[in-house]
Amino acid sequence: MEQGISPDPIFQMLTGFWVSKVLMTAIEMDVFAKLAGKSVNMQQLQEILEMESRPAEVFSTALVSLGLLYKDKRGKMGELTKEQNDYYYYSNFDLTNAFLVKGKTGYMGDIISMFDKRLYKSWDKLSHSLKTNKPIKQEEGGDAESIFNQAKSSNQAVEQIQRFTHGMYGISVGPVIALTKVFDFSKFKRMMDIGGGSGVYAIQVVKKYPNMTATVLDLKPVC
C-alpha cells in the first residue's frame, strides 16, 4: 500500500449498491410513511414492518447508519429507568420526513421506485452495453424513453409514465424553488413550459408570482 493513500474511496464505490438497495427497499416497503409522526421500540418496529426480530434489527441498523432513521435511547416519560434503559426508539429523521414520506410536497419515493424497477437492473449490463453500443433491453431495465414510445399501445406504459412524472416532480421541487429566488418573473405575465411534465415549474412560479399564468405542453399520457 502506498504510504498516505487510503483505499476507503474505492471501498465506498464498491459497496455503493448496498446503500441504493437499502433505500429502494425501504421505499418499496413504505417504511418512512408508516413511521411518520411516531417513535417506536424494536418490538413495535417489527410489527410495523411485519418482520421477525433478526431482519428487523439488521434493516433498522442499516437505515440508522444511512441517516434515514433516528435511534434514541430514552424512556416513554422522558426519563430513563433501569428497565427502559434497555430499549431504543426509532423515528424518521427530518430529511426523511421531508423527502421520503408519501404525500409530502418534496416526496422522492416515486423516482426512487422508478430507478429501482427500470434502471437498477440495467446497470448490471453496463459492460455489454459499452461493448455493443446498444441500449439495454426493456425487460432488463431499459431506459425511460422506451416507455414513452410504447404509451400509445400499452396501458402499463401509461402507468409507468405517470410514476415517472410523479417521481420527476419530487426531485424538481428544490431546483424550481431556487429558480424563483434567483430569477425575477415579476416583469412577465405568461409562461409556457414545453415538456413540462407534472407542471412543477409552472405551479411553483405561479405560486410565488400570482400575476403570472402558465401553460404546460407535454405528451398526452403525461398530461
C-alpha positions as CSV (number, residue, x, y, z in Angstrom):
1,M,0.0,0.0,0.0
2,E,1.3,3.4,-0.9
3,Q,2.1,5.5,2.1
4,G,-0.5,8.0,3.0
5,I,-3.1,6.7,0.5
6,S,-6.3,5.2,1.8
7,P,-8.4,2.6,-0.1
8,D,-11.6,3.9,1.5
9,P,-12.9,5.8,-1.6
10,I,-12.6,2.5,-3.6
11,F,-14.4,0.6,-0.9
12,Q,-17.2,3.2,-0.9
13,M,-17.5,2.8,-4.7
14,L,-17.5,-1.0,-4.3
15,T,-20.3,-1.1,-1.8
16,G,-22.4,1.8,-3.2
17,F,-25.1,-0.6,-4.4
18,W,-25.7,-1.7,-0.8
19,V,-26.8,1.9,0.1
20,S,-29.0,2.2,-3.0
21,K,-30.8,-1.1,-2.4
22,V,-31.5,-0.4,1.2
23,L,-33.1,2.9,0.3
24,M,-35.1,1.4,-2.6
25,T,-36.3,-1.5,-0.3
26,A,-37.4,0.9,2.4
27,I,-39.4,2.9,-0.2
28,E,-40.9,-0.3,-1.6
29,M,-42.0,-1.4,2.0
30,D,-43.3,2.2,2.7
31,V,-41.2,2.2,5.9
32,F,-41.0,6.0,6.4
33,A,-44.7,6.7,5.8
34,K,-45.5,4.0,8.4
35,L,-43.2,5.7,10.9
36,A,-44.2,9.3,10.2
37,G,-45.0,11.1,13.4
38,K,-44.1,8.0,15.5
39,S,-41.3,6.9,17.9
40,V,-41.3,3.1,18.3
41,N,-39.3,0.5,20.0
42,M,-37.9,-2.6,18.3
43,Q,-40.9,-4.8,19.0
44,Q,-43.3,-2.1,17.6
45,L,-41.0,-1.7,14.6
46,Q,-41.1,-5.4,13.9
47,E,-44.9,-5.3,13.9
48,I,-45.0,-2.2,11.6
49,L,-42.5,-3.8,9.2
50,E,-44.0,-7.3,9.6
51,M,-40.6,-8.7,10.2
52,E,-39.0,-11.2,12.6
53,S,-36.5,-9.9,15.2
54,R,-33.2,-10.5,13.3
55,P,-34.1,-9.0,9.9
56,A,-35.8,-6.0,11.7
57,E,-32.7,-5.3,13.7
58,V,-30.4,-5.6,10.7
59,F,-32.6,-3.5,8.5
60,S,-33.2,-0.8,11.1
61,T,-29.4,-0.7,11.8
62,A,-28.7,-0.1,8.1
63,L,-31.3,2.7,8.0
64,V,-29.9,4.3,11.1
65,S,-26.3,4.1,9.7
66,L,-27.5,5.9,6.5
67,G,-29.1,8.7,8.5
68,L,-32.6,7.8,7.5
69,L,-33.8,6.7,10.9
70,Y,-33.1,8.2,14.3
71,K,-32.2,5.9,17.1
72,D,-32.8,7.3,20.6
73,K,-32.3,5.7,24.0
74,R,-35.0,7.2,26.2
75,G,-37.9,6.3,28.4
76,K,-41.5,6.8,27.5
77,M,-41.9,9.6,30.1
78,G,-38.6,11.3,29.1
79,E,-36.5,9.8,31.9
80,L,-34.6,6.6,31.8
81,T,-35.3,3.9,34.2
82,K,-33.3,0.7,34.6
83,E,-35.9,-1.3,32.6
84,Q,-36.3,1.4,30.0
85,N,-32.6,1.7,29.5
86,D,-32.6,-1.5,27.5
87,Y,-34.9,0.0,24.9
88,Y,-34.1,2.1,21.8
89,Y,-36.8,4.1,20.0
90,Y,-36.8,4.6,16.3
91,S,-38.2,7.6,14.3
92,N,-37.7,9.4,11.0
93,F,-35.0,12.0,10.6
94,D,-36.1,15.5,9.3
95,L,-34.5,14.6,5.9
96,T,-36.6,11.5,5.7
97,N,-39.8,13.3,6.7
98,A,-39.2,16.0,4.1
99,F,-38.5,13.8,1.1
100,L,-39.4,10.2,1.8
101,V,-42.9,10.3,3.3
102,K,-45.6,9.8,0.7
103,G,-47.9,12.7,0.4
104,K,-45.3,15.4,1.3
105,T,-44.6,18.1,-1.3
106,G,-41.0,17.0,-1.8
107,Y,-41.7,13.3,-1.9
108,M,-39.0,11.5,-3.9
109,G,-40.2,7.9,-3.4
110,D,-41.7,7.6,-6.9
111,I,-38.4,8.4,-8.7
112,I,-36.6,6.1,-6.3
113,S,-39.1,3.3,-7.2
114,M,-38.7,4.1,-10.9
115,F,-34.9,3.9,-10.6
116,D,-35.2,0.6,-8.8
117,K,-37.6,-1.0,-11.4
118,R,-36.2,0.5,-14.6
119,L,-32.5,1.4,-14.0
120,Y,-31.0,-0.8,-11.2
121,K,-31.0,-4.0,-13.2
122,S,-29.8,-2.3,-16.4
123,W,-26.5,-1.2,-14.7
124,D,-25.7,-4.8,-14.3
125,K,-25.4,-4.9,-18.1
126,L,-23.1,-1.9,-18.4
127,S,-20.1,-3.8,-19.9
128,H,-22.4,-5.4,-22.5
129,S,-23.9,-2.0,-23.4
130,L,-20.5,-0.4,-23.7
131,K,-19.1,-3.2,-25.9
132,T,-22.1,-3.4,-28.2
133,N,-23.0,0.3,-28.3
134,K,-26.6,-0.7,-27.8
135,P,-29.2,0.3,-25.1
136,I,-30.3,-2.3,-22.6
137,K,-33.4,-4.2,-23.5
138,Q,-36.6,-3.1,-21.7
139,E,-37.1,-6.4,-19.9
140,E,-33.6,-5.9,-18.3
141,G,-34.3,-2.4,-17.1
142,G,-34.2,-0.3,-20.2
143,D,-34.3,3.5,-20.3
144,A,-37.1,5.9,-19.6
145,E,-37.5,6.9,-23.2
146,S,-38.8,3.5,-24.2
147,I,-42.0,3.8,-22.0
148,F,-42.9,7.0,-23.9
149,N,-42.6,5.1,-27.2
150,Q,-44.9,2.4,-26.0
151,A,-47.5,4.6,-24.4
152,K,-49.9,4.6,-27.4
153,S,-50.4,0.9,-27.3
154,S,-49.9,-0.1,-23.7
155,N,-51.9,0.9,-20.6
156,Q,-49.0,-0.4,-18.5
157,A,-46.6,2.0,-20.2
158,V,-49.0,4.8,-19.4
159,E,-49.0,3.9,-15.7
160,Q,-45.2,3.8,-15.8
161,I,-45.2,7.3,-17.3
162,Q,-47.4,8.5,-14.5
163,R,-45.0,7.1,-11.9
164,F,-42.1,8.6,-13.8
165,T,-43.8,12.0,-13.9
166,H,-44.7,11.9,-10.2
167,G,-41.1,11.0,-9.5
168,M,-39.7,13.9,-11.5
169,Y,-42.0,16.2,-9.6
170,G,-40.4,15.2,-6.3
171,I,-36.8,15.8,-7.5
172,S,-37.7,19.1,-9.3
173,V,-39.3,21.0,-6.3
174,G,-35.9,22.0,-4.9
175,P,-34.5,23.4,-8.2
176,V,-37.6,25.3,-9.1
177,I,-37.8,27.0,-5.7
178,A,-34.2,28.0,-6.2
179,L,-35.1,29.3,-9.7
180,T,-37.9,31.5,-8.3
181,K,-35.4,33.1,-5.9
182,V,-32.7,33.9,-8.5
183,F,-34.9,34.9,-11.5
184,D,-37.3,37.8,-11.3
185,F,-40.6,36.7,-13.0
186,S,-42.5,39.9,-11.9
187,K,-41.8,41.5,-15.3
188,F,-43.7,38.8,-17.1
189,K,-47.4,37.7,-17.3
190,R,-47.3,34.4,-19.2
191,M,-45.0,31.4,-19.4
192,M,-45.1,28.2,-21.4
193,D,-43.2,25.1,-20.1
194,I,-42.6,22.8,-23.1
195,G,-42.1,19.3,-22.0
196,G,-43.2,20.4,-18.5
197,G,-44.2,17.0,-17.2
198,S,-46.0,17.4,-13.9
199,G,-46.1,21.1,-14.2
200,V,-43.9,21.6,-11.2
201,Y,-42.1,24.6,-12.6
202,A,-45.4,26.3,-13.7
203,I,-47.0,25.6,-10.3
204,Q,-44.2,27.0,-8.2
205,V,-43.7,30.1,-10.4
206,V,-47.4,31.0,-10.4
207,K,-47.5,30.3,-6.6
208,K,-44.8,32.9,-6.0
209,Y,-45.9,35.3,-8.8
210,P,-49.7,35.4,-8.8
211,N,-49.7,37.8,-11.7
212,M,-48.4,35.0,-13.9
213,T,-50.4,32.5,-15.9
214,A,-48.7,29.3,-17.1
215,T,-49.3,26.7,-19.8
216,V,-47.7,23.2,-19.7
217,L,-47.2,21.4,-23.0
218,D,-46.4,17.7,-23.0
219,L,-47.4,14.3,-24.4
220,K,-51.0,13.2,-23.9
221,P,-50.1,10.3,-21.5
222,V,-48.1,12.7,-19.3
223,C,-51.0,15.2,-19.2
